[in-house]
Amino acid sequence: MKSVFYLLDNAPYGSEKAFGALNAAAVSLNRMHVTLGLYGDGVYLVAAGQDSRKLGVPNLSDILYSYGELRVLVHEPSLFERGLFGETLIETVELVDEEDFLEAMESSDCVLVF
């Protein structure tokens, strides 16, 4: 396997799925080309200025900064549907339309859904 696409469609807090996707992507970075695709509620992960201290969990958007080589694709229609299109997002992401998002998934050797 040369490339893997991790698809996250759940909100970053309230379950372990986002944390698990980030960790799986980080472990894979040295072995293959890794893309993290954020779709649906997963797009909340890239909202700037998150404060997760009251939840007692790590700030997951900050973790993305630690892995600069991780390609993060954000599904633009999902941002728009959630009213986040005009909001400030972290800088390390690529906004893509439906077609480009699907193309990135289809061109990967493996797609894992979280």
Protein Blocks (a to p, Z undefined) as FASTA:
>chain_A
ZZdcdddfbdfbhpaklmmmmmmmmmmmmmmccddddehjllmmmpghiafklnopacfk
lmmmmmmmlccdddfklmmmnopmmpccdfkbccddfklmmmmmmmpmbdcdZZ
